Amino acid sequence: MIHRVIVHAPSILSAPAKLNLGLEVLGKRPDGYHQIVTILQTIDLCDELEFQPAPQLAYESPFGTQDDLVARALHALAEEGVTVEARIVLRKRIPVAAGLGGGSSDAGTLLGLLAQAGLPRPLVDRIAQRLGSDVPFFLDGGTALARGRGTDLEPLPPPDGWFVIVVPEVRLAHKTPRLYAALTPDDFSDGTATLRQAERLKRRSGIDPRLVRNAFLRPLLSFGEVRRTLDAMAAAGARWAWPSGAGPAIFTWMCDEEQAEEVARGLAEHGFRTLVSAPLRPNWEHAARGIEVVTVL
């Protein structure tokens, strides 16, 4: 089966960042991955994917010829017999390698749009699973409890409130695999705290900071900038702060926007670049109207 994806009208698509509202690692799996329990949340900090009509695929990225996840997604689509007729331009807003899922979101948002436009969902799901553990979540975004490798997803109601985010200056090549390798059995837990947090969200009771866990906190504390950020968060009035994913992004949550802005101002006064963000459920229906998927048996 061959599919042609034809872009008829220009559109700009927002690819949202994510936060992990808790990330517990249960242990290592026989396949080499780690068993995790996490709550994923898309937020209104977004990259942009611009789509323009074109007779054949042209992809432009700030990474140049580097093989980013969008390029890998487009290559995987071609291997599956999908021809994309469009000029696609990626514009980055989400900090790279920060634990905010920017690359996974770019690829997942692209695939999610194509699924909404009519590309078969089983095909899109299969490609997303191959690209990375976070990519399947970004096909729909929103709020989800993730288990297994992070690909077993259960939708949840979103929390209300606002997030204050700081990304410390930490440079670590191959960050995620190296931090996973740094985990010891003492960093593992049974997932109970995150599952209890998920039950709170189902009851629309908000986030309980006492239930937030992140297995990467200990190895991240070896970086002075992470420790300095956590101290600054506390000094600015945040009652708690945790990494997102494998970091180094650090976030706190508040139910009141004014309180969040106050913490952000306190951090800015001490030289920290802050991001204030809210939960986001992406909607790509409008962009999908300008795309046609033609299937040839």
C-alpha positions in Angstrom: 0.0 0.0 0.0 1.4 3.4 -1.0 0.3 6.7 0.5 0.8 10.2 -0.9 0.7 13.1 1.6 -0.1 16.3 -0.3 0.0 19.7 1.4 -2.5 22.1 -0.3 -2.3 25.1 2.1 0.4 26.6 4.2 0.2 26.1 7.9 2.3 26.4 11.1 2.1 23.6 13.6 3.0 23.9 17.3 5.0 21.0 18.7 4.7 21.3 22.5 7.4 20.5 25.1 6.6 18.1 28.0 7.2 17.8 31.7 7.5 14.6 33.7 5.2 15.1 36.7 7.2 12.4 38.4 9.4 9.7 36.9 10.1 6.5 38.8 12.4 3.8 37.5 11.5 0.3 38.6 14.6 -1.5 37.2 16.2 -2.8 34.1 14.2 -4.9 31.6 15.5 -8.0 29.8 15.5 -6.0 26.5 18.0 -3.5 27.9 15.5 -0.7 28.5 14.3 0.4 31.9 10.9 -0.1 33.3 9.4 3.2 34.3 6.3 4.9 35.7 5.8 8.5 34.8 3.2 11.2 34.2 3.7 13.1 30.9 2.3 16.6 30.4 2.5 18.8 27.3 2.9 22.5 28.0 2.5 25.7 26.0 6.2 26.0 25.2 6.4 24.9 21.6 8.7 24.4 18.6 7.2 25.2 15.2 6.8 23.1 12.1 5.9 25.1 9.0 4.3 23.3 6.1 4.2 24.7 2.6 2.9 23.1 -0.7 5.8 21.6 -2.8 6.1 19.0 -5.6 8.4 16.9 -3.5 9.8 16.7 0.1 12.1 19.4 1.3 13.1 19.6 5.0 14.9 22.5 6.6 16.2 22.2 10.2 18.4 24.4 12.4 20.5 21.3 12.9 21.6 21.4 9.2 22.4 18.0 7.8 22.3 16.4 11.3 20.0 13.4 11.5 17.3 14.8 13.9 14.1 13.0 14.8 12.0 14.7 12.2 14.4 13.6 9.5 14.3 10.1 10.9 10.5 10.2 11.0 10.4 11.3 7.3 12.9 8.6 6.4 10.8 6.0 8.2 7.7 7.2 6.4 9.5 6.8 3.0 10.5 3.2 4.0 6.8 2.5 4.7 5.8 3.7 1.2 4.7 7.2 2.3 5.5 10.0 -0.1 5.4 13.5 1.5 4.9 16.4 -1.0 5.7 19.4 1.2 8.4 21.9 2.2 8.8 21.5 6.0 10.7 24.0 8.1 11.5 23.3 11.8 12.0 26.3 14.1 13.3 25.5 17.6 12.0 27.2 20.8 12.3 24.3 23.2 15.8 24.0 24.8 17.7 21.0 23.4 18.6 18.0 25.5 16.9 19.5 28.6 14.5 16.8 29.5 11.6 18.7 27.8 11.1 16.3 24.9 11.7 18.8 22.1 13.0 16.3 19.5 10.4 13.7 20.3 7.7 16.3 20.2 8.8 17.5 16.7 8.6 14.0 15.3 5.5 13.0 17.2 3.7 16.1 16.3 4.5 15.6 12.6 3.2 12.0 12.8 0.2 13.0 14.8 -0.8 15.6 12.2 -0.5 13.0 9.4 -2.6 10.6 11.3 -5.3 13.3 11.8 -5.1 14.0 8.1 -5.8 10.4 7.2 -2.6 8.3 7.3 -3.5 5.0 9.0 -3.0 5.2 12.7 -1.4 1.7 13.0 1.3 2.8 10.6 1.9 6.0 12.5 2.0 4.1 15.8 4.5 1.6 14.5 6.9 4.4 13.3 6.5 6.3 16.5 7.4 3.2 18.6 10.6 2.8 16.5 11.7 6.4 16.9 11.9 6.6 20.7 10.0 6.0 24.0 8.5 9.5 24.2 7.4 9.8 20.6 4.1 7.8 20.9 2.9 10.2 23.7 3.3 13.2 21.4 1.0 11.7 18.8 -1.8 13.1 21.0 -0.1 15.0 23.8 -2.1 16.2 26.7 -1.7 14.3 30.0 -0.9 10.6 30.3 0.3 8.0 32.7 3.1 6.1 30.9 4.5 2.7 31.9 6.7 0.0 30.5 9.3 1.7 28.3 7.2 4.8 28.6 5.0 3.8 25.6 2.1 2.2 27.5 -0.1 5.2 27.8 -3.3 6.0 29.7 -4.8 9.4 29.2 -5.4 11.5 32.3 -7.2 14.8 33.1 -4.7 17.7 33.1 -3.8 19.6 36.3 -4.7 23.2 36.6 -2.0 25.7 37.4 1.3 27.0 36.1 4.8 25.7 35.8 8.0 27.6 36.4 11.0 26.1 34.5 14.7 26.7 34.6 17.2 24.9 32.4 20.6 24.9 34.0 23.7 25.1 31.8 24.7 21.5 31.8 26.5 20.0 28.8 26.7 16.2 28.8 27.2 14.3 25.5 24.7 11.3 25.2 23.0 12.6 28.3 20.1 10.3 28.7 21.9 6.9 28.2 24.7 8.2 30.5 22.3 9.2 33.2 20.5 5.9 33.0 23.8 4.1 33.3 24.5 6.1 36.4 21.4 4.8 38.2 21.9 2.3 40.9 19.3 0.0 42.7 19.1 2.7 45.4 17.5 5.0 42.8 14.8 2.5 41.8 11.3 2.5 43.4 8.1 0.7 42.9 6.1 3.4 41.1 3.5 3.8 43.9 4.0 7.5 44.4 3.4 8.3 40.7 0.4 6.0 40.5 -1.1 7.8 43.5 -0.5 11.1 41.7 -2.3 9.7 38.7 -5.3 8.8 40.8 -5.3 12.4 42.2 -5.5 13.7 38.6 -8.3 11.4 37.8 -10.2 12.9 40.7 -9.1 16.4 39.5 -7.4 17.0 42.8 -4.3 18.7 41.4 -0.7 17.9 41.9 0.5 16.7 45.4 4.2 17.8 45.6 4.8 15.1 48.2 4.2 12.4 45.5 6.6 13.8 42.9 9.7 11.6 42.4 12.4 11.5 39.9 15.0 8.7 39.8 17.6 11.0 38.1 17.7 13.6 40.9 20.7 11.9 42.6 23.0 11.7 39.6 21.9 15.2 38.5 23.0 16.6 41.9 26.6 15.9 40.9 26.3 19.0 38.6 26.9 22.3 40.5 24.5 24.2 38.2 21.6 21.8 39.1 22.3 22.3 42.8 22.5 26.1 42.4 19.2 26.1 40.5 17.4 24.1 43.1 18.7 26.4 45.8 17.6 29.5 43.8 14.1 28.0 43.3 13.7 27.6 47.1 15.0 31.1 47.7 12.5 32.5 45.2 9.6 31.0 47.1 9.1 27.6 45.4 8.1 25.0 48.0 9.5 22.2 45.9 11.3 21.6 42.6 12.2 18.5 40.6 13.9 17.6 37.3 11.9 16.8 34.2 12.9 13.6 32.5 16.6 13.1 32.7 17.0 16.9 33.1 18.7 19.2 33.5 15.4 21.2 33.3 14.1 21.9 36.8 10.4 22.8 37.4 8.0 23.7 40.1 4.2 24.0 40.0 1.8 26.5 41.4 -2.0 26.7 41.2 -1.9 30.5 41.0 -0.4 32.3 38.0 0.5 35.4 40.0 2.5 33.2 42.4 4.3 31.5 39.5 5.2 34.9 38.0 6.5 36.1 41.4 8.8 33.0 41.6 9.9 33.7 38.1 10.8 37.3 38.9 12.7 36.2 41.9 14.8 33.8 39.8 15.3 36.4 37.1 16.7 38.9 39.7 19.4 36.3 40.4 20.3 35.9 36.8 18.2 32.8 35.9 16.4 32.6 32.6 12.9 31.3 33.5 10.0 29.9 31.5 6.4 30.2 32.9 4.2 27.7 31.2 0.7 26.1 31.5 -0.7 22.7 30.6 -1.6 22.4 26.9 -3.7 19.9 25.0 -2.6 20.2 21.3 -5.2 20.4 18.6 -4.0 20.0 15.0 -7.4 19.8 13.3 -7.1 23.1 11.5 -3.7 22.2 10.0 -4.9 18.8 9.0 -7.6 20.4 6.8 -4.9 21.6 4.4 -3.4 18.1 3.9 -4.7 15.3 1.7 -3.7 11.7 2.1 -4.1 9.6 -1.1 -3.9 5.9 -0.7 -3.1 3.5 -3.6 -3.7 -0.2 -3.0 
